[in-house]
C-alpha cells in the first residue's frame, strides 16, 4: 500500500466548520443549565443596565414578528441569570432547610427563614435603593420650598435658578432610583413564587404512593394556584416595613424644621393608625384560615367530581354534586367578602392620613400664633403625600403580606 492511499483523516473532523466558541456544549457561559451561564442581563454594560437597553432586541423582534403576522419564539426572549431560576432557588431553599436540620435535629423547621436567607442580599439591595429614593424625594420637597421662597421674597429672586437646577437634578436621580427598585421588587416575588411551586412539586415526586394518599390534593392545588399569588400581589411591598419607618423619621425631621413641635400632631395621626392596621389584620387571620380551608374543600370536591363524572352520570347524581359545589363556593365567597371589607378599611385609613394630618398640623401651628408661608404649606403637603404612600399605605400592605406569607408557608 502506498502512503498516498492511507486515509489519515480523523472521523468527525473532516466535515463542516470547526466548533464555534458560542456552542453551548463547549462554552458553559452559553449553556443556560450551567451555573457559569451569562444571560442577556449579565452581558449588559453599565449604560445598558441603567436604562434597560438590553430589552431593545426583544422589542425589535416583537415589532418585526407583528408586522409579518408571526409570533415571537423562545429564542427572542430575554435570558435571565442562572441564579434566578426556579429550580436553583428551590434547591437553595432546601439547602438552608437541611442546614437547620443539621444544626438542630429536634427543632422545628422554619421555611420562612430559609427563604429569607436565600434572598437576603436582594432584599437589602431593594431596601437600600428605595431608601435613597425616599431621601431624594424628601429633599426635593425642601428644594420646592426654597424655590417658592425665592419667588415670594424679592431679596432671594437670584437664587431661583440655582434651586430650580437642584430640583431638576433631584428628579433625574429619583427617576433612575424608582425604576430600578421597582424592577427588582417586581421580579423577586415572582421568582420566589415559582421556586415555592417547584419545591412543592419536587417534594410530591419524591413521596411514596402511601404518603400521597394522605395528602389533600385540593389543598396542594389551592396553594399552587391561589396561595402563592400573594407574592405577585403584595410581595413587592415587603421592604416598606423598614423603608416606611425611615421615611417617617426623615419626613418628621424635615417637618420639625418648618413647624416645630406642632408637626407632632400630624405625625401622631399617622402613627396612631399603625396598631389599628395590625389589629384589623390580626382579626382577619381566622377568616383567612377558614377561607383557605373552604377553597381547598371546593377544589377537592370539584376534582373528585370531574374524575368520577362517568359514574355520577350513570346514577344521575351530577346535579346533586353541582349543588354541593355551589354551596361550598357560596361559603367561600362570603368569607372573601369579609376579607375584602377588612382590606377596604385599612386602605381607607391609609389614604385619610394626608388630608387629616396636614389639616391638624396647620391648625395647631396657626392656633399657636404662627403664620403659614406658601413654601411651608406646599412643601409640607408634598412631604405628607409621600408619608401617606410609603409610611402608611404601603406599610400596611407589607404587614398584610407578611401575615399572609406566614400562613402560606405554614400550609
C-alpha positions as CSV (number, residue, x, y, z in Angstrom):
1,X,0.0,0.0,0.0
2,X,1.3,3.4,-1.0
3,X,1.5,6.2,1.6
4,X,-0.9,8.3,-0.6
5,X,-3.6,5.6,-0.2
6,X,-3.6,5.7,3.5
7,X,-6.5,7.8,4.9
8,X,-5.2,9.9,7.8
9,X,-8.5,11.8,8.4
10,X,-10.0,11.6,11.8
11,X,-13.7,10.9,11.9
12,X,-15.8,13.9,12.8
13,X,-13.1,16.5,11.8
14,X,-13.2,16.3,8.0
15,X,-16.7,17.7,7.5
16,X,-18.1,21.1,8.4
17,X,-16.5,24.1,10.1
18,X,-14.8,23.9,13.4
19,X,-17.0,24.2,16.5
20,X,-17.8,27.8,17.4
21,X,-16.9,29.3,20.8
22,X,-20.6,30.1,21.2
23,X,-21.5,26.4,21.1
24,X,-23.3,25.7,24.4
25,X,-21.7,22.2,24.5
26,X,-18.2,23.8,24.6
27,X,-18.8,27.1,26.3
28,X,-20.5,26.9,29.7
29,X,-21.3,30.6,29.5
30,X,-23.7,29.9,26.6
31,X,-25.4,27.0,28.3
32,X,-28.5,28.0,30.3
33,X,-28.2,24.9,32.5
34,X,-24.7,25.8,33.6
35,X,-24.0,27.9,36.7
36,X,-21.5,29.9,34.7
37,X,-24.1,30.9,32.1
38,X,-24.0,34.6,31.2
39,X,-27.5,35.9,30.4
40,X,-28.5,39.0,28.5
41,X,-28.7,40.8,31.8
42,X,-25.2,39.7,32.8
43,X,-23.8,40.8,29.4
44,X,-25.3,44.3,29.6
45,X,-22.9,47.1,30.2
46,X,-23.4,49.8,32.8
47,X,-25.3,52.1,30.4
48,X,-27.5,49.4,29.1
49,X,-28.2,48.1,32.6
50,X,-29.1,51.6,33.9
51,X,-31.5,52.3,31.1
52,X,-32.7,48.7,30.4
53,X,-31.4,48.9,26.8
54,X,-31.0,45.1,26.8
55,X,-34.7,44.7,26.1
56,X,-34.4,46.5,22.7
57,X,-33.7,43.3,20.9
58,X,-36.9,41.8,22.2
59,X,-38.9,44.9,21.2
60,X,-37.5,44.8,17.7
61,X,-38.2,41.1,17.3
62,X,-41.8,41.6,18.6
63,X,-42.3,44.5,16.2
64,X,-40.9,42.6,13.2
65,X,-43.0,39.5,14.1
66,X,-46.1,41.5,14.4
67,X,-45.5,43.2,11.1
68,X,-45.1,39.8,9.4
69,X,-48.1,38.3,11.2
70,X,-45.9,35.8,13.1
71,X,-45.3,35.0,16.8
72,X,-42.0,35.6,18.6
73,X,-40.1,32.4,19.6
74,X,-38.3,31.4,22.7
75,X,-35.0,32.5,21.1
76,X,-36.2,36.1,21.0
77,X,-37.0,36.2,24.8
78,X,-34.5,37.7,27.2
79,X,-32.5,35.2,29.1
80,X,-32.1,35.9,32.9
81,X,-29.3,34.9,35.3
82,X,-29.0,31.3,36.3
83,X,-29.2,32.2,40.0
84,X,-32.8,33.4,39.5
85,X,-34.1,30.2,38.1
86,X,-37.0,28.5,40.0
87,X,-35.1,25.2,40.3
88,X,-32.0,27.0,41.6
89,X,-33.9,29.0,44.2
90,X,-35.8,25.9,45.4
91,X,-32.6,24.0,45.7
92,X,-31.2,26.8,47.9
93,X,-34.4,26.8,50.0
94,X,-33.9,23.1,50.6
95,X,-30.2,23.6,51.4
96,X,-31.0,26.1,54.1
97,X,-33.8,23.8,55.4
98,X,-31.3,20.9,55.6
99,X,-28.8,23.1,57.3
100,X,-31.4,23.8,60.0
101,X,-32.0,20.1,60.4
102,X,-28.2,19.5,60.9
103,X,-27.9,22.4,63.4
104,X,-30.9,21.4,65.5
105,X,-32.3,17.9,64.6
106,X,-35.1,18.2,67.2
107,X,-36.0,21.7,66.4
108,X,-38.9,23.0,64.2
109,X,-38.1,23.7,60.5
110,X,-38.6,27.3,59.5
111,X,-39.1,27.6,55.8
112,X,-39.6,31.4,56.1
113,X,-36.1,31.7,57.5
114,X,-34.7,29.6,54.7
115,X,-36.4,31.8,52.1
116,X,-35.0,35.0,53.7
117,X,-31.5,33.6,53.9
118,X,-31.7,32.8,50.2
119,X,-32.8,36.3,49.0
120,X,-31.3,38.4,51.8
121,X,-28.9,40.3,49.6
122,X,-31.6,41.1,47.0
123,X,-33.9,42.4,49.8
124,X,-31.0,44.5,51.0
125,X,-30.5,45.9,47.5
126,X,-34.2,46.8,47.2
127,X,-34.2,48.4,50.7
128,X,-31.0,50.4,50.0
129,X,-32.2,51.8,46.6
130,X,-35.7,52.6,47.9
131,X,-34.3,54.4,50.9
132,X,-32.1,56.5,48.7
133,X,-35.2,57.3,46.6
134,X,-37.2,58.4,49.6
135,X,-34.4,60.7,50.8
136,X,-34.1,62.2,47.3
137,X,-37.9,62.9,47.1
138,X,-38.0,64.4,50.6
139,X,-35.0,66.6,49.8
140,X,-36.8,67.7,46.6
141,X,-39.7,68.8,48.9
142,X,-37.3,71.0,50.8
143,X,-35.9,72.3,47.4
144,X,-39.5,73.1,46.4
145,X,-39.9,75.3,49.5
146,X,-36.7,77.2,48.6
147,X,-37.9,77.7,45.0
148,X,-41.2,79.2,46.3
149,X,-39.4,81.4,48.8
150,X,-37.1,82.7,46.2
151,X,-40.1,83.9,44.1
152,X,-42.0,85.3,47.1
153,X,-39.1,87.1,48.8
154,X,-37.6,89.7,46.4
155,X,-34.2,89.5,48.1
156,X,-33.9,85.9,47.1
157,X,-35.0,86.1,43.5
158,X,-31.5,85.5,42.2
159,X,-31.5,82.1,43.9
160,X,-34.5,80.7,42.0
161,X,-32.4,79.4,39.0
162,X,-30.0,77.6,41.3
163,X,-32.8,75.8,43.3
164,X,-34.6,75.0,40.0
165,X,-31.4,73.3,38.8
166,X,-31.1,71.3,42.0
167,X,-34.8,70.3,41.7
168,X,-34.1,69.0,38.1
169,X,-31.1,67.0,39.4
170,X,-33.3,65.5,42.2
171,X,-36.0,64.5,39.8
172,X,-33.5,62.8,37.4
173,X,-31.8,60.9,40.3
174,X,-35.2,59.9,41.7
175,X,-36.4,58.7,38.2
176,X,-33.5,56.3,38.0
177,X,-33.7,55.0,41.6
178,X,-37.5,54.5,41.4
179,X,-37.4,52.4,38.2
180,X,-34.6,50.2,39.5
181,X,-36.0,49.4,42.9
182,X,-39.4,48.8,41.3
183,X,-37.8,46.5,38.8
184,X,-36.0,44.4,41.4
185,X,-39.0,44.4,43.8
186,X,-41.3,43.2,40.9
187,X,-39.2,40.2,39.7
188,X,-38.0,38.9,43.1
189,X,-41.5,37.9,44.4
190,X,-42.3,36.2,41.1
191,X,-39.2,34.2,41.2
192,X,-39.9,33.2,44.9
193,X,-43.4,32.2,43.8
194,X,-42.2,29.9,41.0
195,X,-39.5,28.5,43.3
196,X,-42.1,27.5,46.0
197,X,-44.3,25.8,43.4
198,X,-41.2,24.0,42.1
199,X,-40.4,23.0,45.8
200,X,-43.9,21.6,46.3
201,X,-44.0,19.5,43.1
202,X,-40.4,18.4,43.7
203,X,-41.4,17.1,47.1
204,X,-44.5,15.4,45.7
205,X,-42.5,13.4,43.1
206,X,-40.3,12.0,45.9
207,X,-43.2,10.8,48.1
208,X,-44.4,7.2,48.1
209,X,-47.9,6.2,47.0
210,X,-49.0,5.7,50.5
211,X,-47.8,9.1,51.6
212,X,-49.5,10.7,48.6
213,X,-52.8,9.1,49.6
214,X,-52.6,11.0,52.9
215,X,-52.3,14.4,51.2
216,X,-55.2,16.6,50.3
217,X,-54.8,17.3,46.6
218,X,-57.3,20.2,46.9
219,X,-55.1,21.8,49.5
220,X,-52.0,21.5,47.2
221,X,-53.8,22.8,44.2
222,X,-55.1,25.8,46.3
223,X,-51.6,26.6,47.5
224,X,-50.0,26.4,44.0
225,X,-52.8,28.3,42.2
226,X,-54.1,30.8,44.8
227,X,-51.9,30.9,47.8
228,X,-48.6,31.8,46.2
229,X,-50.3,34.7,44.3
230,X,-49.7,36.8,47.4
231,X,-46.0,37.1,46.3
232,X,-47.1,38.6,43.0
233,X,-49.8,40.8,44.5
234,X,-48.1,42.1,47.7
235,X,-44.6,40.8,47.8
236,X,-43.3,44.0,46.0
237,X,-44.1,46.0,49.2
238,X,-42.3,43.8,51.8
239,X,-39.3,46.2,52.2
240,X,-41.6,49.0,53.2
241,X,-41.6,47.6,56.7
242,X,-38.2,49.2,57.1
243,X,-38.4,51.9,54.4
244,X,-41.7,53.3,55.8
245,X,-40.3,53.8,59.2
246,X,-37.2,55.5,57.8
247,X,-39.4,57.8,55.7
248,X,-41.5,58.7,58.7
249,X,-38.3,59.7,60.7
250,X,-36.8,61.6,57.8
251,X,-40.0,63.4,56.9
252,X,-40.7,64.2,60.5
253,X,-37.3,65.8,61.0
254,X,-38.0,68.0,57.9
255,X,-41.5,68.9,59.2
256,X,-39.9,69.8,62.6
257,X,-37.7,72.4,60.8
258,X,-40.9,74.0,59.5
259,X,-43.4,73.8,62.3
260,X,-41.5,72.7,65.4
261,X,-43.5,70.8,68.0
262,X,-46.8,71.3,66.1
263,X,-45.7,68.8,63.4
264,X,-46.1,66.0,66.1
265,X,-49.9,66.5,65.8
266,X,-49.9,65.4,62.1
267,X,-47.3,62.7,62.6
268,X,-49.2,61.4,65.6
269,X,-52.2,60.9,63.4
270,X,-50.2,58.8,61.0
271,X,-48.6,56.7,63.8
272,X,-51.9,56.3,65.6
273,X,-53.2,54.1,62.8
274,X,-50.2,51.7,62.8
275,X,-51.6,49.5,65.7
276,X,-55.1,49.7,64.2
277,X,-53.9,48.4,60.9
278,X,-52.2,45.5,62.6
279,X,-55.4,45.0,64.7
280,X,-57.6,44.6,61.6
281,X,-55.1,42.3,60.0
282,X,-55.0,40.0,63.1
283,X,-58.8,40.0,63.2
284,X,-58.8,38.7,59.6
285,X,-56.4,35.9,60.3
286,X,-59.1,33.4,61.4
287,X,-61.2,34.4,58.4
288,X,-58.3,33.8,56.0
289,X,-57.7,30.4,57.6
290,X,-61.3,29.5,57.1
291,X,-61.2,30.9,53.5
292,X,-58.2,28.7,52.6
293,X,-59.9,25.6,54.1
294,X,-63.2,26.4,52.2
295,X,-61.2,26.9,48.9
296,X,-59.4,23.6,49.4
297,X,-62.6,21.8,50.0
298,X,-64.2,23.3,46.9
299,X,-61.2,22.4,44.7
300,X,-61.1,18.8,46.2
301,X,-64.8,18.3,45.6
302,X,-64.5,19.7,42.0
303,X,-61.6,17.5,41.2
304,X,-63.2,14.3,42.6
305,X,-66.4,15.2,40.7
306,X,-64.6,15.5,37.4
307,X,-62.7,12.3,38.0
308,X,-65.9,10.3,38.7
309,X,-68.1,12.1,36.2
310,X,-69.0,8.9,34.3
311,X,-70.2,7.1,37.5
312,X,-72.2,10.2,38.5
313,X,-73.9,10.5,35.2
314,X,-74.7,6.8,35.2
315,X,-76.6,7.3,38.5
316,X,-77.7,10.8,37.6
317,X,-76.0,12.3,40.6
318,X,-74.3,15.2,38.8
319,X,-76.9,17.8,39.8
320,X,-76.6,16.9,43.5
321,X,-72.8,17.3,43.3
322,X,-73.3,20.5,41.4
323,X,-75.4,21.9,44.3
324,X,-72.8,20.7,46.8
325,X,-70.0,22.5,44.9
326,X,-72.2,25.7,44.6
327,X,-72.8,25.7,48.4
328,X,-69.1,25.4,49.1
329,X,-68.5,28.3,46.7
330,X,-71.1,30.4,48.5
331,X,-69.4,29.8,51.8
332,X,-66.0,30.7,50.2
333,X,-67.5,33.9,48.7
334,X,-68.9,35.0,52.0
335,X,-65.5,34.8,53.6
336,X,-63.8,36.6,50.7
337,X,-66.3,39.5,51.1
338,X,-65.4,39.7,54.8
339,X,-61.7,39.9,53.9
340,X,-62.4,42.5,51.2
341,X,-64.2,44.7,53.8
342,X,-61.3,44.5,56.2
343,X,-58.8,45.4,53.4
344,X,-61.0,48.4,52.4
345,X,-61.0,49.7,56.0
346,X,-57.2,49.5,56.1
347,X,-56.9,51.3,52.7
348,X,-59.4,54.0,53.8
349,X,-57.4,54.7,57.0
350,X,-54.2,54.9,55.0
351,X,-55.5,57.4,52.4
352,X,-57.1,59.6,55.0
353,X,-53.7,60.4,56.5
354,X,-52.6,63.1,54.0
355,X,-55.6,65.4,54.3
356,X,-56.3,65.0,58.0
357,X,-52.7,65.1,59.3
358,X,-51.8,68.2,57.3
359,X,-55.0,69.9,58.5
360,X,-54.3,69.1,62.1
361,X,-50.7,70.2,61.7
362,X,-51.6,73.5,60.0
363,X,-54.4,74.2,62.5
364,X,-52.1,73.6,65.5
365,X,-49.4,75.8,64.0
366,X,-51.8,78.6,63.3
367,X,-53.5,78.5,66.7
368,X,-50.2,78.9,68.5
369,X,-49.8,82.3,66.9
370,X,-47.6,81.5,63.9
371,X,-48.3,82.4,60.3
372,X,-48.0,79.9,57.4
373,X,-46.0,80.7,54.3
374,X,-46.7,79.3,50.9
375,X,-43.4,77.5,50.7
376,X,-44.0,75.7,54.0
377,X,-47.6,74.7,53.1
378,X,-46.7,73.2,49.6
379,X,-43.6,71.5,50.9
380,X,-45.3,70.0,53.9
381,X,-48.2,68.8,51.8
382,X,-45.6,67.2,49.4
383,X,-43.8,65.5,52.3
384,X,-47.0,64.1,53.9
385,X,-48.1,62.8,50.5
386,X,-45.0,60.6,50.4
387,X,-45.5,59.6,54.1
388,X,-49.1,58.6,53.2
389,X,-47.9,56.3,50.5
390,X,-44.7,54.8,52.0
391,X,-45.3,55.1,55.7
392,X,-49.0,54.4,55.8
393,X,-50.5,52.6,52.8
394,X,-47.5,50.5,51.6
395,X,-46.5,49.9,55.2
396,X,-50.0,48.3,55.8
397,X,-49.7,46.2,52.7
398,X,-46.3,45.0,53.8
399,X,-47.8,43.9,57.2
400,X,-50.6,42.2,55.3
401,X,-48.1,40.4,53.1
402,X,-46.0,39.1,56.0
403,X,-49.1,37.8,57.7
404,X,-50.4,36.0,54.6
405,X,-46.9,34.7,53.7
406,X,-46.6,33.1,57.2
407,X,-49.9,31.4,56.7
408,X,-48.9,30.2,53.2
409,X,-45.5,28.8,54.3
410,X,-47.1,27.1,57.3
411,X,-49.6,25.4,55.0
